[in-house]
Amino acid sequence: MSYMSDKYFVDTNILMYTHTTGTSARKHARATALIQELWDSGKGVVSTQVLQELCVNVRKKSADPMSMKDIVEMIRDYEKWEVVQNEVSSVIRALEIEERYKISFWDALILQAAERAGASILYSEDLADGQIYGSVRVVNPLKEPIP
């Protein structure tokens, strides 16, 4: 399912499937297994943007919203991963990526964070599976395997 030889950036949607169960049981199981693999390998990367989006989504978009205490604990756990902090240069690079690839600014900001961290893989359900953006390849770990 995964490619454990480098750093791996994880988009918000994958973390949402891990921390909420009101969605697809199959997606929850796959996301949870991937995140556990990243915990075990120590190769997971997120950004402040991903953590911010996760905070909002586990309260607002979840069928079973997390308590504030649980959210704080979850964020403190992810602090143990590499966390890319967005800066002014991050915004400028995201604008360049947005223009070059004709994607949303927010997706471009995720891509620049993955790029900045040196992650070769971006695990995401939002961007096109297999698409390569510079040095970063998108992998949808929730995609059905081809029979």
N, C-alpha and C positions, 0 to 999 in steps of 0.2 A: 504494500500500500504506500509506503513512504520511501524516501531516498536518503538514508541517514549517513551522509558523509561530509556534511558541511553545516552551515547555519541555516535555519528554516524560519522564515517569518510567517506569523499566523495572523490572518485577517479576523476582524471582529465576528463575522458570521460563524466561523468555525468554533470560536470560543463560546458563542451563544448556544450552539448545539450541545456543547459540552456541559454547560451550566444550567440548561433548562431541559425539561423532559416533556413539555407540552407539545412538542413537535413530533417529527418522525422518529420512531424508536430506532430504526436502522441508522439514520443520520446521527442520532445521539450516541449510539454504540460506536460508530466509526470515528466520530470526532473525539470521543472520550479515549479511545484506543490510541489515536494519533497524539493527543496531548500527553497521555501517559508516557508514550514512547519518547516524546520531546523532554519530559521531566527526567526520565531515566538517562537519556543521553546528554542532557545539559545543553542542547543545541537550539532551544526555542528562543525566538526573538519576537518582541512586540514593540509598539511605539506608544507614546503618550496618547496619541489620537485613538488607537485601538482600545486602550484602557478607558479613556473617556467615553467612547461609544458603548463599550461594554457596561459601564456603570449606568448609563441612561437606559440601555435596552433591557437589562435584567430587571429593571424596575417598571419600565413603561410598556415593553412589548412582550413580556413573558406572561403566560397564562397563570403562573404561580410566582409572582414577584418576590425577589429576595429581600430580606431585611437589610437595613442599613449596616448592622453589625456584620452580617455575612458578606456584604459587598466589600466592606473595608478589609475583612480578612482575606477575601479572594484577591483583591488588589495588592495587598501586602505579600501574598504568595507569589504573584507575577512579578513583583519587584525583584525576586531572586533570579529572574530571567534577564537577558540583555534587553534593556528598554531604550529605544531610540527616542531622544527628546527633540521635538521639532523646534527649529530656530528660524530666523529670517532667511538664511540661505536655503533652508528646507522648503520654504514657501516659493522661493524663486525657482528652485530646481523642479518643484511640482508643477509650476506654471509651464516650464519648458517641456516636461513630460506630457502634460495635458495637451499642449499645442501639437507636439510631434505625433502622438498616438490618437488624438481626438477622443479622449476619455474624460470622465468627470474629474474635476479638480481634486475631490476627496479620494478617488481611486489613485490619482497621480501622487498624492501626498503619501499614501500607503506604499506605492511603488518606490518613491524616493527614499523612504525609510528603510525598506528592504535592501535597496541598492547601497545606501550609506552603511548599513550594518555588514555588508558583504555576504548577504544571504543569496544563495543561488536559486532557492525555491521560495515562492510565495504561495502558501496554502490559502485558497480562497474559493468560495462558491460564486462570488460576484463577477469576477473577471473570467475571460474565456480560457477554458482548460487547454493547456499546451501552448498558449500564446507566450512569446518571448518579448520582453521589454528590456532592451539593452542586455544587461548581464543577469536579469531575473526572469525565471520561467514560472508561469502560473500552473499550479496543480490543484485540481479539485479533488480532494480526498474523499468526497461524498458521492462522487459520480458512480453510477452503476457500472460494474465491469462489463466489457463487451463479451458476449458468450462465444 
